Amino acid sequence: MCECVAHRRGKISFKKTVESEAIGARNMLDQSIELIDYDPTWPTRFVEQKTRLTTILNPWLAGEIEHIGSTSVPGLRSKPIVDILAPVQSLAASRAATPILEEDGWLYWQDDPNQDYRLWFLRPNPTARTHHLQIIQHDHPSFRALIVFRDVLRRDVKARAAYSALKADLAKKHQSDRNSYSNAKTEFVQAILEVEGVSPSSRKPV
């Protein structure tokens, strides 16, 4: 029986059925970085979740749910985790979707230092994740920054190659620290966005 059904029938919080009751800071740190060659099944894995999320988030959505991050860029090596971005009309209103998403198997990161502008989830658990989900208000600068950076990597071969080389280097330096790996890419991302005339994301280092 799936955990979402168990939740409905037994009134058991989804968070009680996984390794930890909530995704705290410790769960997000010190996880091995493994970059693999681009997998052509990643877009399919995105679409599978997009279909479900479009139904779940329909009352709050402000547009199409987007595939972002390195798995959305053909040819780019990446961690095998599909990143998803959902634009909503109101971040405050969309918080009501959190328990519904939890029933569907998404874990909400309660200690996210960036929860002032986003809701952040993963599935199925912190140590074996397959998907990340960010819910951001559609008119927030961070939403546009994520889309523009993805689009630059898709169309610009040189930018894609430079980013791939940076990721490989950082994966060696921060192999056991996922957040240090992510934070170390900030300067490159901001440089790309500056060229595009786009404000950088307001993401705080984790």
C-alpha positions as CSV (number, residue, x, y, z in Angstrom):
1,M,0.0,0.0,0.0
2,C,1.4,3.4,-1.0
3,E,2.2,5.7,1.9
4,C,-0.2,8.3,0.6
5,V,-3.1,5.8,0.9
6,A,-1.8,4.9,4.4
7,H,-2.0,8.5,5.3
8,R,-5.6,8.9,4.2
9,R,-6.8,5.7,5.8
10,G,-4.8,5.7,9.0
11,K,-4.4,9.5,9.5
12,I,-0.7,8.9,9.9
13,S,1.5,11.9,9.0
14,F,3.6,11.1,5.9
15,K,6.6,12.5,7.7
16,K,6.3,9.7,10.3
17,T,6.6,7.0,7.6
18,V,10.1,8.1,6.3
19,E,13.5,8.0,7.9
20,S,13.1,11.3,9.7
21,E,10.0,13.3,10.7
22,A,11.1,16.4,8.8
23,I,13.9,17.3,6.5
24,G,16.2,19.3,8.8
25,A,19.5,20.9,8.1
26,R,21.5,17.7,9.0
27,N,19.6,15.7,6.4
28,M,20.6,18.2,3.7
29,L,24.3,18.2,4.4
30,D,27.2,15.8,3.7
31,Q,25.7,13.8,0.9
32,S,28.0,12.3,-1.7
33,I,28.1,14.1,-5.1
34,E,27.9,11.8,-8.1
35,L,27.8,13.2,-11.6
36,I,26.8,10.9,-14.4
37,D,26.4,11.3,-18.1
38,Y,23.2,12.8,-19.5
39,D,20.4,10.3,-19.3
40,P,17.8,10.7,-22.1
41,T,15.1,9.3,-19.7
42,W,15.3,12.4,-17.5
43,P,12.8,14.4,-19.5
44,T,10.4,11.5,-19.2
45,R,10.9,11.4,-15.5
46,F,10.1,15.1,-15.4
47,V,6.9,14.7,-17.4
48,E,5.7,11.9,-15.1
49,Q,5.8,14.2,-12.1
50,K,4.7,17.3,-14.0
51,T,1.4,15.5,-14.9
52,R,0.8,14.7,-11.3
53,L,1.9,18.1,-10.0
54,T,-0.3,20.0,-12.5
55,T,-3.3,18.3,-11.0
56,I,-2.3,18.7,-7.4
57,L,-1.2,22.4,-7.8
58,N,-3.9,23.4,-10.2
59,P,-5.6,25.8,-7.8
60,W,-2.4,27.8,-7.3
61,L,-0.5,27.5,-10.6
62,A,0.3,30.6,-12.6
63,G,1.8,28.8,-15.6
64,E,3.5,25.7,-16.9
65,I,5.6,23.6,-14.5
66,E,9.2,23.7,-15.7
67,H,12.1,21.2,-15.9
68,I,15.2,23.1,-14.6
69,G,18.7,22.3,-13.5
70,S,21.3,20.2,-15.2
71,T,19.0,17.3,-16.0
72,S,17.0,19.7,-18.2
73,V,20.1,20.4,-20.4
74,P,20.8,17.7,-23.0
75,G,24.4,16.6,-23.0
76,L,25.2,18.0,-19.5
77,R,26.6,15.7,-16.8
78,S,24.5,15.9,-13.7
79,K,23.5,14.4,-10.4
80,P,20.6,12.0,-11.3
81,I,18.0,14.2,-9.6
82,V,15.3,15.9,-11.7
83,D,14.7,19.5,-10.6
84,I,11.2,20.9,-11.1
85,L,10.0,24.5,-10.8
86,A,6.3,25.3,-10.3
87,P,5.2,29.0,-10.7
88,V,2.3,30.0,-8.5
89,Q,0.1,33.1,-8.3
90,S,0.8,33.5,-4.6
91,L,3.4,31.8,-2.5
92,A,1.5,32.4,0.7
93,A,-1.7,30.8,-0.7
94,S,0.2,27.9,-2.2
95,R,1.4,26.8,1.3
96,A,-2.0,25.1,1.6
97,A,-0.7,22.6,-1.0
98,T,2.0,21.3,1.4
99,P,0.0,18.5,3.1
100,I,-1.4,17.4,-0.3
101,L,2.1,17.2,-1.7
102,E,3.2,15.2,1.4
103,E,0.4,12.7,0.7
104,D,1.7,12.3,-2.8
105,G,5.2,11.4,-1.4
106,W,6.9,14.8,-1.4
107,L,9.0,15.8,1.7
108,Y,8.9,19.4,2.7
109,W,12.2,21.0,3.9
110,Q,11.0,22.9,6.9
111,D,14.5,24.4,7.7
112,D,15.0,25.9,4.2
113,P,16.8,29.2,4.8
114,N,15.1,30.5,1.6
115,Q,11.5,29.8,2.5
116,D,10.8,33.6,2.3
117,Y,10.4,33.1,-1.5
118,R,10.0,29.4,-2.1
119,L,8.6,26.1,-0.9
120,W,11.2,23.3,-1.4
121,F,10.5,19.6,-1.5
122,L,12.2,16.3,-2.4
123,R,11.2,12.7,-3.1
124,P,11.3,10.0,-2.0
125,N,13.8,10.6,0.9
126,P,16.9,12.7,1.6
127,T,19.4,9.8,1.1
128,A,18.0,8.5,-2.2
129,R,16.4,11.4,-3.9
130,T,15.1,11.3,-7.5
131,H,13.3,14.7,-7.7
132,H,13.5,18.2,-6.2
133,L,10.6,20.6,-6.4
134,Q,10.6,24.4,-5.9
135,I,7.4,26.3,-5.7
136,I,8.0,30.0,-6.4
137,Q,5.7,33.0,-7.0
138,H,5.7,33.6,-10.8
139,D,6.8,37.2,-10.6
140,H,9.7,36.7,-8.2
141,P,13.1,37.4,-9.7
142,S,14.4,34.0,-8.6
143,F,11.8,32.3,-10.8
144,R,13.1,34.1,-13.9
145,A,16.7,33.6,-13.0
146,L,16.3,29.8,-12.9
147,I,14.6,29.7,-16.3
148,V,17.1,32.1,-18.0
149,F,20.1,30.2,-16.7
150,R,18.7,26.9,-18.0
151,D,17.9,28.4,-21.4
152,V,21.5,29.8,-21.7
153,L,23.0,26.4,-21.0
154,R,20.7,24.8,-23.6
155,R,21.6,27.2,-26.4
156,D,25.2,28.2,-25.6
157,V,27.7,25.4,-26.2
158,K,30.6,27.3,-24.6
159,A,28.7,28.2,-21.5
160,R,27.5,24.6,-21.2
161,A,31.1,23.3,-21.5
162,A,32.4,25.8,-18.9
163,Y,29.7,24.8,-16.5
164,S,30.3,21.1,-17.0
165,A,34.0,21.6,-16.3
166,L,33.2,23.6,-13.1
167,K,30.8,21.0,-11.9
168,A,33.3,18.2,-12.4
169,D,36.0,20.2,-10.4
170,L,33.6,21.1,-7.6
171,A,32.3,17.5,-7.4
172,K,35.9,16.4,-6.6
173,K,36.5,19.2,-4.1
174,H,33.1,18.8,-2.3
175,Q,32.4,15.1,-2.9
176,S,30.7,14.6,0.5
177,D,29.1,18.0,0.9
178,R,26.2,18.6,-1.4
179,N,25.5,22.1,-0.1
180,S,29.1,23.3,-0.5
181,Y,29.0,22.0,-4.0
182,S,25.9,23.9,-4.8
183,N,27.0,27.1,-3.1
184,A,30.3,27.1,-5.0
185,K,28.5,27.4,-8.3
186,T,26.9,30.7,-7.4
187,E,29.6,33.0,-8.9
188,F,29.3,31.3,-12.3
189,V,25.5,31.4,-12.3
190,Q,25.5,35.1,-11.4
191,A,28.0,35.9,-14.1
192,I,25.8,34.3,-16.7
193,L,22.7,36.1,-15.4
194,E,24.5,39.4,-15.4
195,V,25.4,39.0,-19.1
196,E,21.7,38.3,-19.7
197,G,20.6,41.4,-17.8
198,V,18.8,39.3,-15.2
199,S,18.8,39.9,-11.5
200,P,20.5,36.9,-9.7
201,S,18.5,34.6,-7.5
202,S,18.0,35.7,-3.9
203,R,19.0,32.2,-2.7
204,K,20.9,32.3,0.5
205,P,23.7,29.8,0.9
206,V,22.6,26.7,2.8
